[in-house]
C-alpha cells in the first residue's frame, strides 16, 4: 500500500525524533557524567523522568514542551533559525481550527524544525524537576550538551559509542524500547 504524503511526513518526524534523541540524550549523559558527577543510575533515572515529562506534555494540548520549559526554567528555546515558539501556532496553544489535509501536511513538515528543540526542552524540564536546576544551571548544561553534540558532529552512532564507553549507558536502551529500534534508521 502506498503511503500518503502526510504519512511520509509523520514517519520522517518519528525517524528524526529518534536520531535527535540519540544525539541529545547521549550528549546529556556525557555532560552529566563529566561536569556534574552524575553516575549511570542517576542519569537513567533522569531520562526516565524525561519520558514522564514528555507524556505529561502530550496530555496537555494547550502547551508545547518548549512552552513548558520556558514556564518552568525561564529558558526560551528557539529552533535552528532563531524562531520562537510564540510565532508558531501549533506550539503556542492557539487552536488553528479545522485544517485540510494540505494544511496538516504543511504543519507536519514544519514540525521537523522543532523536534530537536522539543527534546532539549524536555531534558531541561526533567533537570529542573529532578535536581531543581534553575535558569543558570539549565542554560549552562544546555550549552554543554550543544558543545558535546557538535564535538561528535551530531553523529548519533559516534555519540552512542562515546556515551557507552564513558558512562556505560546505551542510549538505544533509553531512547527506544530496550534498544529494539533498528540502528540503521538512526
N, C-alpha and C positions, 0 to 999 in steps of 0.2 A: 504494500500500500504506500502510495506516495505521500510524503509529509507536506503539510501546508506551510506557507512562509511563516505563519505565526508559530507553528510547532517547531520549525527550524530555529527561529529566534529564541524560543523558550529553551530548547536544547542547548543552544550556544551559551545562554545565561548560566545554565547548570554547569556546563563544562568549564567556562571561565571562572565561575564561582569556586569550583574545586581547585583550579590552578592557583587562584589568588589565596585561597585558604592554605594551601601547601606553603606558599611563599610567606604569607604573613604569620601564620602560626609557627612555622619553623624559625623564622627570624625572631619572633617574640620569645620563643623558648630559649634561643641562644642569648638574647639580651637579658632576659630574667636570670639566667644561669650566671652569665659573666658579670653583669653590673649590679644585680640585686641579690645575689647569693641564694636564689631560689633553687630548690632541688627538684628532681623528677616528679615526685608525688605532688608537691605544691603547684608545679606548673600544670600537670594534668588535671588537678582539681580546678585550677583557674579556667582551663579550657572547657571542662565540664560545665562550669558556671556560665561560660560564654554561650554554650548551646542553650542553656536555660534562658539567658537574656534574649537570644535570637527568637526563641519560641514565645517568650512574653511579648516581644515586639510584634510578632506575626498575629497575635490575638488582638492587638490594638490598631485598628485601621485608621485612627486619627493621627498617628505619629509614626514617623520613619525612625529607623535605627540611628540615623545621623542626627535627627532632631532630639532623640532620647539622649544621645551622647552630649550634645550641647547643653541640654537642660541639666543633666547630672554632673558633668565635669567642667562645663564652661568652654570646652573646645569646639570650635566650629570647623568641621572637616569639609573641605571642598573637593570637587573632582579634579582630575589632572589638568583641566582647562581653567581652573580657578573659579568655577561656577559654584555658587552657594545653593544649598538645598532649598532655601527660601524661594529661589527662582524657578523651581521645578514643581509643577502641580502635583504629580503623584508622590512626591517626597515631603510635601508640607501639609498634608492632611486636607487639602482642598478637594472637594468632590468634583471631578471633571464632568460628571453627568454621564448619561448613556453614550457609549462610544461604538463607532462602526468597527468592523474587522480591520480596516486600514489604520484607524486610529490606535487600536490595540497593538497592531504590528509596529507602528511608529513608537509607541510607548515602550514596548519590549526592546526595540533596538536602542532606544535612548538609555534604557536601564543598564546596558553594558558599560556605560561610562561611570556608573555608580556602584558597581559590585565591590571593587576594592575599597572605596571609602566606607561602604556599609560594613564590611567585615572589620576594618580597622576601628570603626565606631563601636562595634560590638565588643572588641577586645578592650577598648578604653572603658566602656561601661562596666565590664566584668572586673577590670583592675580597680575601678572606683568602688564597686560593691564589695569586692573580696578584701582589698587591702586599704580601703579608704584613701586611695590616691586622689589628690586634688588636681587642680589645673596645672600647677608647675610640674609635678611628677608625671602626670599623663602626657603633658607636652614633651617632656624630656624623653620618655620611653617611646613616644610616637616618633620622635626624631631618630632615636637609636634603631628602631625597627626599620625605618626607611633607609638608614645608612647601611644596616646589615643586609637588607634585601638588595640594595644597589651593589654592595660588595660582591655578591654572588650573581650579579646581573639579572636579578629577578627570575632566576632559573629554578623551577620547583625541584628538579632532580638533584641539583647541586646543593640546594638548601636542605632538602630532606636528608641527604647523606651527611652533610656537615652537622646538622642538628642531632642526628642519631649518634654520630661519633662523639660529640661534645656532651650531650645530655642523656643519651640512652632513649630518647623519645623518638618514635617513628611517627611522623606527622600523618602518615596514611592511616594509622590507627585512631588518631584524633579527629581527622577531617572526615573520614568515611566510616562505615560500619566495620570496624576492626580490619581495615586495610583491603576490603573487598573491591574497591574501585580499581579498575584496570589502570595501572600506572602509565600505560601508553597514552591514555587520554589526558594526562596531566602535562 
